[in-house]
């Protein structure tokens, strides 16, 4: 009864309103055209990117911490460590602690911005992984939106700017950067470089000083979250030269802002030297003898993985192994490839004066420049391709745009563009789900390890004064996800903070068992192939004469959440 009264008034008012609107209507309303304008507007594209991204990556919000995540969290939580490394009297002092990150690298790479992020986030998020994952996906969505605006500007098309952004959103090469909390600093660096690039593009048009200041500050800030932030100024300068190289030759003094853009690099390296940071060591070092081969192989590897996904990376790993054992053949093939490239440049130089040549160079700069610190390394890490993959999808978007410029075959080319887009997105969407399952399983292995060990030593007195934990066959990776590449020492610290716990990794099951039989301080934990953990149970006390010596047993029962 009440509802009917409301409906009576509602429909009466609605009818009067529509009647008045029609009576005073000055022009015919084309609802289909208006709806098309709404759904192809900039706000609609932004909403589409956000909604699509949340639907795709929401499943990763429940993944647990893995690998180096606990190292970053411990730097933020271990008060004794902060005091010892910084010399402060109180680790809770916000400004002094963050300041120390910029002046003292504490035997690590120079990434004070990333350390500051975890230092500020840990008291809020604590040991709940979901908020950290939400931040990572939010950064990815921000980067995608910035790429939409950049591509829209360069391609002069809102639709193809959106296509490039959606391609970037779906790229499966990004999984390591998105699902691994430790790589948050890498994402922040990418967002800041993209923001600087976008502001620089608009500054070149209207010379608004505010835009240049934002670009300059973004570039400078990006360097403190990851080393590849130093490529940001080079990217901006390369774009400016490609777009206006004649002015650089005729009036080089007009490019005064190049020196200003390069200034942050000098300041960054000065601060890095003063902080006594780690430079090149281990996997993060260059082998001069193999440098040319690594550059060629990594360039091809990152490009291929950006196009078809990380499923192709095992092929390049095998290729790298074969090449390292056949250096002469590799050098010969590389020489032939170099000759072909030079010939292509010689005979195709005249075409680079056209628009597509300019777009090719811009795409190449977007791809190569962010990879410069990593091309000489002896391995391929998917997270390094995060920003550079923009160059790949940008050129793909440009090629698709050129297909539709032929008016006679417009409908056919539009169908072809749609088909290529669906195949491309489907290829990467399948890998996104598969790799997310790997990271989910890796997180479960870590979580089960910590929960199981905590339950084993929950009762008072169950832990010896100087415990030694042996981990046999501890998993380093599960599929494409990291588990315990450096061991569980930092992860266990959160459970045994005041205990002088020692962790040792080994592949010798019998050796670890023998040590546990002789030393009560030793505990042995073993993993099977699927990551299930079990704890070794030492023999019972020495039997009386005449009894058989009992055998050691293993309790393979897995720990559960």
C-alpha positions in Angstrom: 0.0 0.0 0.0 2.8 2.4 1.0 4.8 1.5 -2.1 1.8 2.1 -4.4 1.4 5.7 -3.0 5.1 6.4 -3.7 4.9 5.0 -7.2 1.8 7.0 -8.0 3.6 10.3 -7.2 6.8 9.2 -8.8 5.3 8.3 -12.2 3.1 11.4 -12.1 6.1 13.7 -11.7 8.2 11.7 -14.2 5.4 12.1 -16.8 5.1 15.8 -16.2 8.9 16.3 -16.4 9.2 14.4 -19.7 6.2 16.2 -21.2 7.7 19.6 -20.4 11.2 18.5 -21.7 9.6 17.4 -25.0 7.5 20.6 -25.2 10.5 22.9 -25.0 12.9 20.6 -26.8 14.9 22.7 -29.3 16.6 19.9 -31.2 16.2 16.2 -31.7 18.0 14.0 -29.2 20.1 11.2 -30.6 20.3 8.8 -27.7 22.5 6.3 -29.5 25.0 9.0 -30.3 24.9 10.5 -26.8 25.5 7.0 -25.3 28.4 6.5 -27.6 29.9 9.8 -26.5 29.5 8.8 -22.8 31.1 5.4 -23.2 34.0 6.7 -25.3 34.7 9.6 -23.0 37.9 9.9 -21.0 36.2 9.3 -17.6 34.5 6.2 -19.0 37.9 4.8 -20.2 39.4 5.5 -16.8 36.6 3.8 -15.0 36.9 0.9 -17.4 40.6 0.5 -16.6 40.0 0.6 -12.9 37.1 -1.9 -12.9 38.9 -4.3 -15.3 42.0 -4.2 -13.2 40.3 -4.9 -10.0 38.4 -7.8 -11.5 41.6 -9.3 -12.9 43.9 -8.9 -9.9 41.5 -9.1 -6.9 42.3 -12.7 -6.5 45.9 -11.8 -5.6 44.8 -9.9 -2.5 44.6 -13.1 -0.5 48.2 -14.2 -1.4 50.6 -14.4 1.6 54.1 -12.9 1.9 57.0 -14.7 0.2 60.7 -14.4 -0.2 62.2 -11.0 0.4 59.0 -9.6 1.7 60.0 -10.4 5.3 63.4 -8.8 4.8 61.8 -5.4 4.0 59.3 -5.9 6.8 62.0 -6.7 9.3 63.9 -3.6 8.4 60.8 -1.7 9.3 60.0 -3.7 12.5 63.3 -4.7 14.1 63.9 -1.8 16.5 67.3 -3.2 17.6 68.5 -3.5 14.1 67.4 0.0 13.3 69.3 1.4 16.3 72.4 -0.6 15.6 72.5 0.4 11.9 71.5 4.0 12.2 73.0 4.9 15.6 69.7 6.5 16.7 68.6 6.3 20.3 65.0 5.7 19.4 63.8 3.7 16.4 60.4 5.3 16.6 61.7 8.7 15.6 60.1 9.2 12.2 62.1 11.9 10.5 65.6 10.9 11.9 65.0 7.2 10.8 63.9 8.1 7.3 66.8 10.6 7.0 69.2 7.8 7.9 67.9 5.7 5.0 69.1 8.5 2.6 72.6 8.8 4.2 73.3 5.2 5.3 72.5 2.3 2.9 73.2 -0.3 5.7 75.1 -2.6 3.4 72.3 -2.7 0.8 71.4 -1.1 -2.5 70.5 2.6 -2.4 66.7 2.5 -2.2 65.8 4.8 0.7 62.4 5.6 -0.8 61.4 2.0 -0.7 62.7 1.5 2.8 60.7 4.6 3.9 57.6 3.2 2.3 57.8 -0.1 4.3 58.8 1.9 7.5 55.6 3.9 7.2 53.3 1.1 6.0 54.3 -1.6 8.5 52.8 0.1 11.6 49.5 0.5 9.7 49.3 -2.8 7.8 51.4 -5.0 10.2 51.6 -8.6 9.0 48.5 -8.5 6.9 49.5 -9.0 3.2 46.2 -7.8 1.7 46.8 -4.0 2.1 50.3 -4.4 0.6 48.8 -6.2 -2.4 46.2 -3.5 -2.8 48.9 -0.9 -2.9 50.7 -2.8 -5.6 47.6 -3.1 -7.8 46.7 0.5 -7.2 50.1 1.5 -8.4 49.6 -0.7 -11.5 46.3 0.9 -12.2 47.8 4.4 -11.8 50.6 3.4 -14.3 48.0 2.1 -16.7 46.0 5.3 -16.5 49.1 7.4 -17.1 49.9 5.3 -20.1 46.4 5.9 -21.4 47.0 9.6 -21.4 50.5 9.4 -22.9 49.3 7.1 -25.7 46.2 9.2 -26.3 48.5 12.2 -26.8 51.1 10.5 -29.0 48.7 8.6 -31.1 46.1 11.4 -31.2 43.4 8.9 -30.6 41.5 8.2 -27.4 40.4 4.8 -28.6 43.9 3.5 -29.4 45.3 5.1 -26.3 42.8 3.0 -24.4 43.8 -0.1 -26.4 47.5 0.4 -25.5 46.5 0.9 -21.9 44.4 -2.3 -21.7 47.3 -4.2 -23.4 49.6 -2.9 -20.7 47.2 -3.8 -18.0 46.9 -7.4 -19.1 50.6 -8.1 -19.8 51.7 -11.3 -18.0 55.3 -10.2 -17.9 54.2 -7.9 -15.0 53.2 -10.7 -12.6 56.5 -10.7 -10.6 56.2 -6.9 -10.2 52.5 -7.1 -9.2 52.3 -10.3 -7.0 55.6 -9.8 -5.2 55.4 -7.2 -2.4 59.1 -6.7 -2.4 58.9 -5.1 -5.9 56.7 -2.2 -4.8 59.6 0.2 -5.1 59.9 -0.8 -8.7 56.3 0.1 -9.4 56.6 3.4 -7.6 59.6 4.3 -9.8 57.6 3.4 -13.0 54.7 5.6 -11.9 56.9 8.5 -11.2 58.7 8.2 -14.5 55.4 8.0 -16.4 54.1 11.0 -14.6 57.3 12.9 -15.4 57.0 11.8 -19.1 53.4 12.9 -19.4 54.0 16.3 -17.7 57.1 16.8 -20.0 55.0 16.2 -23.1 52.4 18.8 -22.1 55.2 21.2 -20.9 56.7 21.2 -24.4 53.4 22.4 -25.8 52.4 25.1 -23.5 55.6 25.9 -21.6 53.8 25.8 -18.2 56.6 26.0 -15.6 54.5 24.1 -13.1 54.4 21.1 -15.4 58.2 21.1 -15.8 58.6 21.3 -12.0 56.4 18.3 -11.5 58.3 16.4 -14.2 61.7 17.3 -12.7 60.6 16.4 -9.1 59.0 13.1 -10.2 62.2 12.1 -12.1 64.3 13.0 -9.0 62.1 11.1 -6.6 62.0 8.0 -8.8 65.7 7.4 -8.3 65.3 6.8 -4.6 62.9 3.8 -5.0 65.0 1.9 -7.6 68.2 2.4 -9.5 66.5 2.3 -12.9 65.0 5.7 -12.0 68.2 7.2 -13.4 67.0 6.3 -16.9 64.1 8.7 -16.5 66.0 11.8 -17.7 67.4 9.9 -20.6 63.9 8.9 -21.7 62.7 12.4 -21.7 65.7 13.7 -23.6 65.4 10.9 -26.1 61.8 11.7 -26.8 62.6 15.4 -27.2 65.4 14.7 -29.7 63.2 12.3 -31.7 60.4 14.8 -31.9 62.6 17.9 -32.5 66.1 16.8 -33.5 66.5 19.7 -36.0 66.2 22.3 -33.3 68.9 20.5 -31.2 71.3 20.8 -34.2 70.5 24.3 -35.2 70.1 25.9 -31.8 71.6 23.6 -29.1 71.3 26.4 -26.6 67.5 26.1 -26.8 67.8 22.7 -25.2 69.2 24.1 -21.9 66.7 22.0 -19.9 68.7 18.9 -20.8 71.3 19.8 -18.3 68.7 20.5 -15.7 67.1 17.1 -16.3 70.5 15.4 -16.0 71.3 17.2 -12.7 69.3 14.7 -10.5 71.5 11.8 -11.8 74.7 13.5 -10.5 73.0 14.3 -7.1 71.7 10.7 -6.9 75.2 9.1 -7.5 76.8 11.5 -5.0 74.3 10.5 -2.3 74.8 6.9 -3.2 78.5 7.1 -2.8 78.2 8.9 0.5 75.8 6.3 1.8 78.3 3.5 1.0 75.7 1.4 -0.8 76.2 -1.9 -2.6 77.0 -1.5 -6.3 77.6 -4.6 -8.4 77.8 -8.0 -6.9 76.4 -11.5 -7.4 73.5 -11.7 -9.9 73.6 -7.9 -10.0 76.9 -7.6 -11.7 78.3 -7.4 -15.3 80.6 -9.9 -16.9 82.7 -7.8 -19.3 83.6 -10.8 -21.5 79.9 -11.8 -21.9 78.5 -8.3 -21.9 77.7 -8.0 -25.7 76.0 -11.4 -25.7 74.0 -10.6 -22.6 72.8 -7.4 -24.1 71.7 -9.0 -27.3 70.1 -12.0 -25.6 68.4 -10.0 -22.9 67.0 -7.5 -25.4 65.4 -10.3 -27.5 64.3 -12.1 -24.3 62.5 -9.0 -22.8 60.9 -8.1 -26.1 59.6 -11.7 -26.7 58.4 -12.0 -23.1 56.5 -8.7 -23.4 54.8 -9.9 -26.6 53.9 -13.5 -25.7 54.5 -13.6 -21.9 57.0 -15.3 -19.5 56.1 -18.7 -21.0 58.9 -18.1 -23.5 61.6 -17.3 -20.9 62.7 -21.0 -20.5 63.6 -21.0 -24.2 65.9 -18.1 -23.7 67.4 -19.7 -20.6 68.2 -22.8 -22.7 69.5 -20.5 -25.5 71.8 -18.7 -23.0 73.2 -22.0 -21.8 74.0 -23.2 -25.3 75.5 -19.8 -26.2 77.8 -19.8 -23.2 79.2 -23.1 -24.3 79.6 -22.1 -28.0 81.0 -18.5 -27.8 82.6 -18.7 -31.3 79.3 -19.6 -32.9 77.4 -17.1 -30.8 79.9 -14.3 -31.9 79.4 -15.3 -35.5 75.6 -15.2 -35.3 75.7 -11.9 -33.4 78.0 -10.4 -36.1 75.5 -11.4 -38.8 72.7 -9.9 -36.8 74.6 -6.7 -36.4 75.3 -6.5 -40.1 71.6 -7.0 -40.9 70.7 -4.2 -38.5 73.2 -1.8 -40.1 71.9 -2.7 -43.6 68.4 -2.1 -42.4 69.3 1.3 -41.0 71.2 2.2 -44.2 68.4 1.4 -46.7 65.5 2.2 -44.4 66.9 5.6 -43.2 64.7 7.6 -45.6 61.6 6.0 -44.2 62.4 7.2 -40.7 61.6 10.7 -41.8 57.9 9.7 -42.0 55.5 9.4 -39.1 55.9 5.6 -38.6 59.6 6.0 -38.4 59.2 8.5 -35.6 56.8 6.2 -33.8 59.2 3.3 -34.2 62.0 5.4 -32.6 59.7 6.5 -29.7 58.7 2.9 -29.1 62.3 1.8 -29.2 63.3 4.5 -26.7 60.4 3.5 -24.4 61.5 -0.1 -24.6 65.3 0.1 -24.4 66.1 3.0 -22.1 64.3 1.7 -19.0 66.2 -1.6 -19.5 69.7 -0.1 -19.8 70.7 -1.1 -16.2 69.6 -4.7 -16.7 70.6 -5.6 -20.3 74.1 -6.4 -19.3 73.1 -8.8 -16.5 73.5 -12.6 -16.8 69.8 -13.3 -16.3 66.3 -12.2 -17.3 64.0 -11.1 -14.5 60.4 -10.4 -15.5 60.1 -7.5 -13.1 62.7 -5.5 -15.0 60.4 -5.4 -18.1 57.6 -3.6 -16.3 58.2 -0.1 -17.6 59.9 -1.1 -20.9 56.9 -3.2 -21.9 55.1 0.0 -22.5 57.3 0.6 -25.6 56.2 -2.8 -27.0 52.5 -2.4 -26.5 52.7 1.2 -27.7 54.1 0.1 -31.1 51.6 -2.7 -31.4 48.8 -0.1 -30.8 50.3 2.1 -33.4 50.4 -0.7 -36.0 46.8 -1.6 -35.3 45.8 2.1 -35.7 47.5 2.1 -39.1 45.4 -0.9 -40.2 42.2 1.1 -39.8 43.3 4.2 -41.8 42.3 2.5 -45.1 38.8 3.7 -45.5 37.9 1.1 -48.3 38.6 -1.8 -45.9 37.6 -0.1 -42.7 35.1 -2.7 -41.5 37.5 -5.6 -42.4 40.4 -4.0 -40.6 38.3 -3.2 -37.5 37.3 -6.9 -37.3 41.0 -7.8 -37.7 42.0 -5.4 -34.9 39.4 -6.8 -32.6 40.5 -10.3 -33.4 44.1 -9.6 -32.7 43.2 -7.8 -29.5 41.1 -10.7 -28.2 43.9 -13.2 -29.0 46.6 -11.0 -27.4 44.5 -10.4 -24.2 43.5 -14.1 -23.9 47.1 -15.2 -24.2 48.2 -13.0 -21.3 45.0 -13.5 -19.2 45.7 -17.3 -19.1 49.2 -16.7 -18.0 48.1 -14.2 -15.4 45.8 -16.8 -13.7 48.4 -19.5 -13.9 51.2 -17.4 -12.4 48.9 -16.0 -9.7 48.2 -19.6 -8.7 51.9 -20.1 -8.4 52.3 -17.1 -6.1 49.2 -18.3 -4.1 50.8 -21.7 -3.6 54.2 -20.1 -2.7 52.5 -18.0 -0.1 50.7 -21.1 1.3 54.1 -22.9 1.6 55.5 -19.9 3.5 52.5 -19.5 5.7 52.3 -23.3 6.5 56.0 -23.2 7.4 55.6 -20.3 9.9 52.3 -21.6 11.4 53.7 -25.1 11.7 56.9 -24.1 13.5 55.0 -21.7 15.8 52.6 -24.6 16.8 55.6 -26.9 17.4 57.1 -24.5 19.9 54.0 -22.9 21.3 54.3 -24.5 24.8 56.7 -22.9 27.3 60.2 -24.6 27.4 59.7 -26.4 24.1 62.4 -24.3 22.5 66.0 -24.8 23.5 68.1 -21.7 24.6 70.2 -21.6 21.4 68.1 -23.3 18.8 69.5 -24.4 15.4 66.9 -25.0 12.6 68.0 -27.1 9.7 65.8 -26.9 6.6 66.2 -29.7 4.1 65.3 -29.2 0.5 63.6 -25.9 1.2 61.8 -24.7 -1.9 63.4 -21.6 -3.6 60.7 -21.2 -6.3 57.3 -22.7 -7.0 56.6 -22.4 -10.7 57.2 -18.7 -11.5 56.9 -17.6 -7.9 59.6 -17.1 -5.3 59.3 -19.0 -2.0 62.5 -18.9 0.1 65.4 -17.8 -2.2 67.5 -16.6 0.8 66.0 -18.9 3.5 63.4 -18.2 6.3 65.7 -16.3 8.7 63.9 -13.0 8.4 60.4 -14.6 8.4 61.1 -16.6 11.6 62.4 -13.4 13.3 58.8 -12.2 13.8 58.1 -15.4 15.9 61.5 -15.6 17.8 62.6 -12.0 18.1 64.6 -12.4 21.3 65.9 -15.9 20.6 69.4 -16.4 19.1 68.0 -18.6 16.4 70.3 -20.0 13.7 68.9 -21.3 10.4 70.9 -23.5 8.1 69.8 -24.7 4.6 70.9 -28.1 3.4 70.1 -30.8 0.9 71.5 -33.6 3.1 68.6 -35.2 4.9 70.8 -37.9 6.6 73.4 -35.3 7.7 70.7 -33.1 9.3 69.1 -36.1 11.0 72.5 -37.2 12.5 73.1 -33.7 13.9 69.6 -33.7 15.5 70.3 -37.1 17.1 73.5 -35.7 18.7 72.4 -32.2 19.6 69.1 -31.4 21.4 69.4 -27.8 20.1 69.0 -29.0 16.5 65.6 -29.2 14.9 65.2 -30.5 11.3 62.4 -29.6 8.9 62.0 -31.3 5.6 60.0 -30.4 2.4 58.7 -32.8 -0.2 58.3 -31.9 -3.9 55.0 -30.0 -3.5 56.3 -27.9 -0.7 54.7 -29.8 2.2 56.8 -29.5 5.4 57.4 -32.2 8.0 59.5 -32.2 11.1 62.1 -34.9 11.9 61.5 -36.7 15.3 64.8 -37.8 17.0 65.0 -41.4 18.4 63.6 -42.2 21.8 66.1 -42.4 24.7 68.7 -45.1 24.6 67.0 -48.5 25.1 68.0 -51.0 27.8 70.5 -53.8 26.9 68.9 -56.4 24.7 66.4 -54.1 23.1 66.7 -53.0 19.5 67.7 -49.5 18.7 64.6 -47.6 17.6 64.8 -45.9 14.2 64.4 -42.2 13.5 61.1 -41.3 12.1 59.8 -38.4 10.1 56.4 -36.8 10.7 55.2 -35.8 7.2 51.9 -34.4 8.3 51.6 -31.1 6.7 50.8 -27.9 8.6 47.6 -26.2 7.6 46.4 -22.6 7.9 
